[in-house]
Amino acid sequence: MSDNWNKFVKKNLTKFHIIGMLLGWIMAFIYWYKAGHLSDNILKNNLILISLWGIALGYISFDLITASKRRDKGDS
């Protein structure tokens, strides 16, 4: 079980994913600070929910970037 978990983490949590999650969290916090905390929408005015949303979007965005780089490298 532990060996499978380590392989999964190494494959799906690279430095680019961590950078994406950090950037997503920072952008979500800035959005919350500038406009979200004054909103009536539950996703926008809750710092934890908007942070989780930003982390997820950052991970997915950078995962798409790394996947396209891997695909381009494999085609050559």
N, CA, C and O atoms as CSV, one atom per row, in Angstrom:
chain,resi,resn,atom,element,x,y,z
A,1,MET,N,N,0.825,-1.196,0.000
A,1,MET,CA,C,0.000,0.000,0.000
A,1,MET,C,C,0.868,1.258,0.000
A,1,MET,O,O,0.614,2.195,-0.757
A,2,SER,N,N,1.881,1.272,0.843
A,2,SER,CA,C,2.743,2.437,0.948
A,2,SER,C,C,3.516,2.684,-0.351
A,2,SER,O,O,3.684,3.830,-0.768
A,3,ASP,N,N,3.980,1.616,-0.981
A,3,ASP,CA,C,4.718,1.756,-2.235
A,3,ASP,C,C,3.827,2.327,-3.336
A,3,ASP,O,O,4.268,3.178,-4.109
A,4,ASN,N,N,2.594,1.873,-3.413
A,4,ASN,CA,C,1.650,2.409,-4.402
A,4,ASN,C,C,1.353,3.872,-4.143
A,4,ASN,O,O,1.249,4.663,-5.080
A,5,TRP,N,N,1.217,4.238,-2.873
A,5,TRP,CA,C,0.936,5.628,-2.522
A,5,TRP,C,C,2.113,6.526,-2.922
A,5,TRP,O,O,1.906,7.616,-3.455
A,6,ASN,N,N,3.332,6.078,-2.671
A,6,ASN,CA,C,4.512,6.864,-3.039
A,6,ASN,C,C,4.598,7.063,-4.549
A,6,ASN,O,O,4.932,8.156,-5.006
A,7,LYS,N,N,4.304,6.033,-5.323
A,7,LYS,CA,C,4.313,6.162,-6.784
A,7,LYS,C,C,3.240,7.142,-7.246
A,7,LYS,O,O,3.475,7.958,-8.137
A,8,PHE,N,N,2.067,7.057,-6.637
A,8,PHE,CA,C,0.973,7.957,-6.991
A,8,PHE,C,C,1.337,9.412,-6.718
A,8,PHE,O,O,1.094,10.286,-7.550
A,9,VAL,N,N,1.922,9.664,-5.549
A,9,VAL,CA,C,2.294,11.033,-5.182
A,9,VAL,C,C,3.398,11.552,-6.089
A,9,VAL,O,O,3.339,12.700,-6.529
A,10,LYS,N,N,4.412,10.726,-6.381
A,10,LYS,CA,C,5.493,11.168,-7.260
A,10,LYS,C,C,4.994,11.500,-8.655
A,10,LYS,O,O,5.490,12.429,-9.293
A,11,LYS,N,N,4.011,10.740,-9.130
A,11,LYS,CA,C,3.491,10.971,-10.474
A,11,LYS,C,C,2.558,12.185,-10.531
A,11,LYS,O,O,2.588,12.935,-11.507
A,12,ASN,N,N,1.739,12.386,-9.512
A,12,ASN,CA,C,0.680,13.386,-9.567
A,12,ASN,C,C,0.925,14.634,-8.744
A,12,ASN,O,O,0.063,15.512,-8.706
A,13,LEU,N,N,2.058,14.748,-8.089
A,13,LEU,CA,C,2.337,15.930,-7.288
A,13,LEU,C,C,3.771,16.372,-7.531
A,13,LEU,O,O,4.646,16.179,-6.686
A,14,THR,N,N,4.000,16.967,-8.694
A,14,THR,CA,C,5.324,17.449,-9.045
A,14,THR,C,C,5.495,18.880,-8.555
A,14,THR,O,O,4.568,19.472,-8.003
A,15,LYS,N,N,6.682,19.430,-8.760
A,15,LYS,CA,C,6.920,20.811,-8.329
A,15,LYS,C,C,6.036,21.790,-9.096
A,15,LYS,O,O,5.671,22.839,-8.564
A,16,PHE,N,N,5.686,21.458,-10.343
A,16,PHE,CA,C,4.801,22.337,-11.108
A,16,PHE,C,C,3.389,22.337,-10.536
A,16,PHE,O,O,2.718,23.369,-10.536
A,17,HIS,N,N,2.938,21.190,-10.050
A,17,HIS,CA,C,1.620,21.130,-9.425
A,17,HIS,C,C,1.601,21.944,-8.128
A,17,HIS,O,O,0.628,22.639,-7.838
A,18,ILE,N,N,2.672,21.851,-7.363
A,18,ILE,CA,C,2.746,22.609,-6.112
A,18,ILE,C,C,2.771,24.099,-6.396
A,18,ILE,O,O,2.116,24.872,-5.697
A,19,ILE,N,N,3.522,24.517,-7.416
A,19,ILE,CA,C,3.545,25.925,-7.807
A,19,ILE,C,C,2.158,26.366,-8.252
A,19,ILE,O,O,1.713,27.459,-7.904
A,20,GLY,N,N,1.479,25.530,-9.012
A,20,GLY,CA,C,0.124,25.857,-9.459
A,20,GLY,C,C,-0.842,26.001,-8.304
A,20,GLY,O,O,-1.680,26.902,-8.297
A,21,MET,N,N,-0.727,25.104,-7.316
A,21,MET,CA,C,-1.613,25.196,-6.156
A,21,MET,C,C,-1.332,26.455,-5.347
A,21,MET,O,O,-2.262,27.099,-4.860
A,22,LEU,N,N,-0.063,26.812,-5.199
A,22,LEU,CA,C,0.274,28.037,-4.473
A,22,LEU,C,C,-0.219,29.281,-5.207
A,22,LEU,O,O,-0.772,30.193,-4.592
A,23,LEU,N,N,-0.019,29.314,-6.510
A,23,LEU,CA,C,-0.503,30.463,-7.280
A,23,LEU,C,C,-2.025,30.543,-7.253
A,23,LEU,O,O,-2.587,31.634,-7.156
A,24,GLY,N,N,-2.687,29.409,-7.337
A,24,GLY,CA,C,-4.144,29.393,-7.252
A,24,GLY,C,C,-4.633,29.893,-5.915
A,24,GLY,O,O,-5.611,30.637,-5.845
A,25,TRP,N,N,-3.953,29.484,-4.837
A,25,TRP,CA,C,-4.346,29.946,-3.506
A,25,TRP,C,C,-4.115,31.443,-3.355
A,25,TRP,O,O,-4.950,32.148,-2.787
A,26,ILE,N,N,-2.987,31.932,-3.861
A,26,ILE,CA,C,-2.685,33.366,-3.766
A,26,ILE,C,C,-3.702,34.182,-4.547
A,26,ILE,O,O,-4.195,35.197,-4.055
A,27,MET,N,N,-4.018,33.747,-5.759
A,27,MET,CA,C,-5.000,34.472,-6.562
A,27,MET,C,C,-6.388,34.438,-5.919
A,27,MET,O,O,-7.118,35.428,-5.966
A,28,ALA,N,N,-6.749,33.312,-5.325
A,28,ALA,CA,C,-8.043,33.206,-4.641
A,28,ALA,C,C,-8.086,34.133,-3.428
A,28,ALA,O,O,-9.107,34.768,-3.167
A,29,PHE,N,N,-6.982,34.210,-2.690
A,29,PHE,CA,C,-6.941,35.095,-1.529
A,29,PHE,C,C,-7.043,36.559,-1.949
A,29,PHE,O,O,-7.744,37.347,-1.315
A,30,ILE,N,N,-6.342,36.913,-3.015
A,30,ILE,CA,C,-6.416,38.291,-3.505
A,30,ILE,C,C,-7.834,38.620,-3.958
A,30,ILE,O,O,-8.346,39.702,-3.671
A,31,TYR,N,N,-8.466,37.690,-4.664
A,31,TYR,CA,C,-9.842,37.911,-5.095
A,31,TYR,C,C,-10.767,38.069,-3.892
A,31,TYR,O,O,-11.610,38.966,-3.866
A,32,TRP,N,N,-10.607,37.191,-2.888
A,32,TRP,CA,C,-11.435,37.281,-1.698
A,32,TRP,C,C,-11.229,38.617,-0.990
A,32,TRP,O,O,-12.193,39.237,-0.541
A,33,TYR,N,N,-9.983,39.060,-0.888
A,33,TYR,CA,C,-9.676,40.310,-0.195
A,33,TYR,C,C,-10.242,41.514,-0.926
A,33,TYR,O,O,-10.768,42.430,-0.295
A,34,LYS,N,N,-10.140,41.526,-2.262
A,34,LYS,CA,C,-10.585,42.676,-3.036
A,34,LYS,C,C,-12.102,42.747,-3.182
A,34,LYS,O,O,-12.678,43.829,-3.065
A,35,ALA,N,N,-12.764,41.612,-3.436
A,35,ALA,CA,C,-14.188,41.680,-3.744
A,35,ALA,C,C,-15.030,40.633,-3.035
A,35,ALA,O,O,-16.209,40.870,-2.773
A,36,GLY,N,N,-14.464,39.508,-2.727
A,36,GLY,CA,C,-15.265,38.386,-2.262
A,36,GLY,C,C,-15.848,38.526,-0.874
A,36,GLY,O,O,-16.985,38.114,-0.645
A,37,HIS,N,N,-15.105,39.093,0.056
A,37,HIS,CA,C,-15.602,39.119,1.427
A,37,HIS,C,C,-16.789,40.061,1.604
A,37,HIS,O,O,-17.449,40.025,2.642
A,38,LEU,N,N,-17.067,40.886,0.632
A,38,LEU,CA,C,-18.229,41.769,0.686
A,38,LEU,C,C,-19.438,41.180,-0.023
A,38,LEU,O,O,-20.510,41.787,-0.017
A,39,SER,N,N,-19.290,40.029,-0.625
A,39,SER,CA,C,-20.343,39.419,-1.427
A,39,SER,C,C,-21.333,38.641,-0.559
A,39,SER,O,O,-21.022,38.253,0.567
A,40,ASP,N,N,-22.528,38.422,-1.106
A,40,ASP,CA,C,-23.534,37.590,-0.449
A,40,ASP,C,C,-23.418,36.128,-0.858
A,40,ASP,O,O,-24.044,35.267,-0.239
A,41,ASN,N,N,-22.633,35.833,-1.883
A,41,ASN,CA,C,-22.458,34.465,-2.361
A,41,ASN,C,C,-21.595,33.683,-1.368
A,41,ASN,O,O,-20.554,34.166,-0.923
A,42,ILE,N,N,-22.041,32.467,-1.025
A,42,ILE,CA,C,-21.332,31.696,0.008
A,42,ILE,C,C,-19.930,31.280,-0.440
A,42,ILE,O,O,-19.027,31.199,0.393
A,43,LEU,N,N,-19.726,31.015,-1.725
A,43,LEU,CA,C,-18.391,30.633,-2.191
A,43,LEU,C,C,-17.444,31.821,-2.153
A,43,LEU,O,O,-16.273,31.669,-1.805
A,44,LYS,N,N,-17.936,32.995,-2.504
A,44,LYS,CA,C,-17.069,34.164,-2.564
A,44,LYS,C,C,-16.712,34.713,-1.185
A,44,LYS,O,O,-15.587,35.170,-0.987
A,45,ASN,N,N,-17.630,34.681,-0.235
A,45,ASN,CA,C,-17.340,35.326,1.049
A,45,ASN,C,C,-16.729,34.388,2.080
A,45,ASN,O,O,-16.406,34.830,3.182
A,46,ASN,N,N,-16.559,33.122,1.764
A,46,ASN,CA,C,-15.938,32.172,2.676
A,46,ASN,C,C,-14.496,31.929,2.220
A,46,ASN,O,O,-14.265,31.385,1.140
A,47,LEU,N,N,-13.537,32.331,3.041
A,47,LEU,CA,C,-12.125,32.247,2.671
A,47,LEU,C,C,-11.672,30.803,2.450
A,47,LEU,O,O,-10.880,30.538,1.546
A,48,ILE,N,N,-12.156,29.883,3.251
A,48,ILE,CA,C,-11.736,28.483,3.109
A,48,ILE,C,C,-12.238,27.890,1.795
A,48,ILE,O,O,-11.483,27.221,1.090
A,49,LEU,N,N,-13.501,28.129,1.464
A,49,LEU,CA,C,-14.049,27.579,0.224
A,49,LEU,C,C,-13.380,28.174,-1.010
A,49,LEU,O,O,-13.062,27.447,-1.951
A,50,ILE,N,N,-13.164,29.476,-1.015
A,50,ILE,CA,C,-12.535,30.112,-2.182
A,50,ILE,C,C,-11.077,29.677,-2.281
A,50,ILE,O,O,-10.537,29.582,-3.383
A,51,SER,N,N,-10.429,29.411,-1.140
A,51,SER,CA,C,-9.045,28.923,-1.172
A,51,SER,C,C,-8.978,27.520,-1.761
A,51,SER,O,O,-8.113,27.235,-2.589
A,52,LEU,N,N,-9.891,26.637,-1.337
A,52,LEU,CA,C,-9.919,25.286,-1.895
A,52,LEU,C,C,-10.197,25.321,-3.395
A,52,LEU,O,O,-9.606,24.557,-4.157
A,53,TRP,N,N,-11.086,26.197,-3.810
A,53,TRP,CA,C,-11.400,26.349,-5.230
A,53,TRP,C,C,-10.162,26.829,-5.994
A,53,TRP,O,O,-9.873,26.314,-7.074
A,54,GLY,N,N,-9.440,27.790,-5.460
A,54,GLY,CA,C,-8.230,28.298,-6.108
A,54,GLY,C,C,-7.138,27.251,-6.190
A,54,GLY,O,O,-6.443,27.160,-7.202
A,55,ILE,N,N,-6.976,26.455,-5.134
A,55,ILE,CA,C,-5.981,25.385,-5.135
A,55,ILE,C,C,-6.324,24.345,-6.194
A,55,ILE,O,O,-5.449,23.884,-6.927
A,56,ALA,N,N,-7.597,23.980,-6.273
A,56,ALA,CA,C,-8.023,22.990,-7.272
A,56,ALA,C,C,-7.809,23.510,-8.689
A,56,ALA,O,O,-7.319,22.776,-9.547
A,57,LEU,N,N,-8.167,24.758,-8.943
A,57,LEU,CA,C,-7.973,25.325,-10.278
A,57,LEU,C,C,-6.497,25.465,-10.627
A,57,LEU,O,O,-6.110,25.246,-11.775
A,58,GLY,N,N,-5.673,25.827,-9.655
A,58,GLY,CA,C,-4.237,25.921,-9.894
A,58,GLY,C,C,-3.638,24.572,-10.220
A,58,GLY,O,O,-2.808,24.465,-11.122
A,59,TYR,N,N,-4.048,23.532,-9.495
A,59,TYR,CA,C,-3.544,22.183,-9.766
A,59,TYR,C,C,-3.961,21.724,-11.159
A,59,TYR,O,O,-3.137,21.212,-11.917
A,60,ILE,N,N,-5.225,21.903,-11.495
A,60,ILE,CA,C,-5.724,21.458,-12.797
A,60,ILE,C,C,-5.050,22.227,-13.927
A,60,ILE,O,O,-4.677,21.634,-14.940
A,61,SER,N,N,-4.892,23.522,-13.770
A,61,SER,CA,C,-4.264,24.339,-14.819
A,61,SER,C,C,-2.825,23.893,-15.078
A,61,SER,O,O,-2.429,23.703,-16.228
A,62,PHE,N,N,-2.054,23.728,-14.020
A,62,PHE,CA,C,-0.669,23.330,-14.208
A,62,PHE,C,C,-0.557,21.874,-14.629
A,62,PHE,O,O,0.423,21.495,-15.269
A,63,ASP,N,N,-1.540,21.052,-14.282
A,63,ASP,CA,C,-1.547,19.671,-14.757
A,63,ASP,C,C,-1.760,19.639,-16.272
A,63,ASP,O,O,-1.142,18.835,-16.970
A,64,LEU,N,N,-2.624,20.504,-16.776
A,64,LEU,CA,C,-2.822,20.577,-18.224
A,64,LEU,C,C,-1.564,21.052,-18.940
A,64,LEU,O,O,-1.233,20.560,-20.019
A,65,ILE,N,N,-0.870,22.002,-18.341
A,65,ILE,CA,C,0.370,22.511,-18.937
A,65,ILE,C,C,1.434,21.419,-18.979
A,65,ILE,O,O,2.081,21.221,-20.007
A,66,THR,N,N,1.617,20.708,-17.863
A,66,THR,CA,C,2.643,19.663,-17.839
A,66,THR,C,C,2.274,18.502,-18.756
A,66,THR,O,O,3.153,17.887,-19.360
A,67,ALA,N,N,0.984,18.196,-18.864
A,67,ALA,CA,C,0.561,17.117,-19.773
A,67,ALA,C,C,0.829,17.492,-21.219
A,67,ALA,O,O,1.241,16.642,-22.009
A,68,SER,N,N,0.605,18.742,-21.578
A,68,SER,CA,C,0.870,19.144,-22.959
A,68,SER,C,C,2.376,19.154,-23.238
A,68,SER,O,O,2.796,18.828,-24.349
A,69,LYS,N,N,3.184,19.519,-22.256
A,69,LYS,CA,C,4.637,19.467,-22.442
A,69,LYS,C,C,5.112,18.039,-22.612
A,69,LYS,O,O,5.967,17.766,-23.455
A,70,ARG,N,N,4.563,17.112,-21.812
A,70,ARG,CA,C,4.932,15.705,-21.940
A,70,ARG,C,C,4.523,15.150,-23.309
A,70,ARG,O,O,5.266,14.384,-23.922
A,71,ARG,N,N,3.342,15.541,-23.777
A,71,ARG,CA,C,2.856,15.075,-25.060
A,71,ARG,C,C,3.722,15.619,-26.191
A,71,ARG,O,O,4.034,14.888,-27.131
A,72,ASP,N,N,4.115,16.894,-26.117
A,72,ASP,CA,C,4.980,17.473,-27.142
A,72,ASP,C,C,6.355,16.806,-27.152
A,72,ASP,O,O,6.930,16.559,-28.212
A,73,LYS,N,N,6.867,16.523,-25.971
A,73,LYS,CA,C,8.176,15.879,-25.870
A,73,LYS,C,C,8.127,14.459,-26.437
A,73,LYS,O,O,9.099,13.999,-27.037
A,74,GLY,N,N,7.020,13.773,-26.254
A,74,GLY,CA,C,6.887,12.408,-26.741
A,74,GLY,C,C,6.682,12.333,-28.247
A,74,GLY,O,O,7.034,11.324,-28.859
A,75,ASP,N,N,6.123,13.369,-28.860
A,75,ASP,CA,C,5.888,13.374,-30.297
A,75,ASP,C,C,7.169,13.586,-31.099
A,75,ASP,O,O,7.257,13.165,-32.252
A,76,SER,N,N,8.152,14.231,-30.499
A,76,SER,CA,C,9.383,14.540,-31.225
A,76,SER,C,C,10.263,13.347,-31.426
A,76,SER,O,O,11.333,13.463,-32.023
